[in-house]
Amino acid sequence: MLDLNIETLKKAKVPNHVAIIMDGNGRWARQKLMERTFGHRAGVEAIEEAIRACTNLGIKYLTLYAFSTENWKRPKTEVTLLMKLLVEYLKKETPRLSAEGVRLNTIGEIEELPADAKRELARSVEMTRENAKLVLTLALNYGCRNDMKNAVSKIASECCSGAIGIADIDEGMIASYLSTGDLPDPDLLIRTGGEQRLSNFLLWESAYAELYFTDIFWPDFKEINLYEAVGDYQNRERRFGGLK
């Protein structure tokens, strides 16, 4: 049985970067005979649980899959609500995040978001840019295949202009052209809600991440559940293709 005492967990190897696919808001609401909107609102509240757990353990990077490039296919009313919740969250929580030493970061094609969302994101990023306790990255209008396509396009353009040569292209260069270029690769990737797939999230970056799937819906994913995921991670042997 895992010892989920914070100090015990901190004595073992704590992941530097945890990424989470926050899944199950709609099904959580349906179980409670509520509309999906209630699930999304409850899901926003669960973010604080994850942030608290990460800061308690000394985890330096937390990346949350908040809105994918595919999520635009959802009903317009649901998309509008998700963008409204994003703005509400930033307005309400940014001062607290800043006071707790959290730096807000984003990945994805932010320029395609609604104007008020872009405005609040820019304000929050600026307000927290000097913080260093935890880097909280929101993946918004993000899809790894699209991100990789953009990276390849930029590299090809620079090859054509002569700025770089084909021989210069290596894994490090490709990684630097992704929107995650200034982030370390995730050590632990968690998906809530019972599904067991990556859904176009950090495909390149998660090549050697430890994957942790749980049936718990995101609104019910509490601080203790993240400790459980970290405890499971600490009991694994990471070989990166080699031998111990």
MOJO-V645162 format. One record per residue. RES is the residue in one letter. PSI is psi in radians with two decimals (999 if undefined). Layout:
res psi
RES PSI
RES PSI
This chain:
res psi
M 2.39
L 2.43
D 1.91
L 0.31
N 2.32
I -0.78
E -0.61
T -0.77
L -0.68
K -0.39
K -0.43
A -3.12
K 2.01
V 2.36
P 2.46
N -0.60
H 2.11
V 2.28
A 2.49
I 2.25
I 1.86
M 1.55
D 2.59
G 0.12
N -0.82
G -0.75
R -0.60
W -0.79
A -0.72
R -0.68
Q -0.54
K 0.21
L 0.65
M 2.92
E 2.75
R -0.51
T -0.64
F -0.63
G -0.72
H -0.69
R -0.72
A -0.58
G -0.64
V -0.71
E -0.52
A -0.33
I -0.67
E -0.61
E -0.77
A -0.73
I -0.76
R -0.76
A -0.74
C -0.77
T -0.61
N -0.63
L -0.19
G 0.32
I 2.34
K -0.42
Y 2.31
L 2.11
T 2.21
L 2.27
Y 1.66
A -0.63
F 2.07
S 2.89
T -0.45
E -0.32
N -0.26
W -0.30
K -0.23
R 2.88
P 2.50
K -0.65
T -0.65
E -0.73
V -0.75
T -0.74
L -0.76
L -0.71
M -0.63
K -0.73
L -0.64
L -0.82
V -0.78
E -0.76
Y -0.81
L -0.77
K -0.72
K -0.74
E -0.30
T -0.78
P -0.71
R -0.76
L -0.76
S -0.75
A -0.49
E 0.10
G 0.37
V 2.29
R 2.20
L 2.38
N 2.77
T 2.65
I 2.70
G 3.10
E 1.37
I -0.52
E -0.30
E -0.02
L 2.84
P 2.69
A -0.73
D -0.60
A -0.77
K -0.71
R -0.80
E -0.63
L -0.80
A -0.72
R -0.77
S -0.72
V -0.77
E -0.73
M -0.53
T 0.13
R -0.36
E -0.09
N 2.66
A 0.06
K -0.74
L 2.32
V 1.94
L 1.94
T 2.18
L 2.10
A 1.90
L 2.26
N 0.82
Y 2.45
G 2.31
C -0.65
R -0.73
N -0.69
D -0.73
M -0.65
K -0.77
N -0.69
A -0.78
V -0.70
S -0.74
K -0.76
I -0.76
A -0.72
S -0.73
E -0.51
C -0.75
C -0.61
S -0.18
G 0.07
A -0.58
I 2.77
G 2.78
I -0.65
A -0.29
D -0.28
I 2.11
D -3.11
E -0.68
G -0.71
M -0.80
I -0.80
A -0.65
S -0.38
Y -0.13
L 2.81
S -0.24
T 0.26
G -0.46
D 0.23
L 2.55
P 2.74
D 2.55
P 2.45
D -0.62
L 2.18
L 2.12
I 2.38
R 2.20
T 2.97
G -0.01
G -0.30
E 2.66
Q 1.23
R 2.88
L -0.31
S 0.78
N 0.52
F 2.03
L 0.79
L -0.79
W -0.84
E -0.42
S 0.33
A -0.66
Y 0.36
A 2.61
E 2.26
L 2.37
Y 2.03
F 2.40
T 2.57
D -0.20
I 2.25
F 2.61
W -0.75
P -0.40
D 0.06
F 1.83
K 3.07
E -0.78
I -0.55
N -0.57
L -0.64
Y -0.68
E -0.73
A -0.73
V -0.69
G -0.71
D -0.75
Y -0.72
Q -0.33
N 0.07
R 2.74
E 2.00
R 2.02
R -0.26
F 0.70
G -0.14
G -2.77
L 2.72
K 999
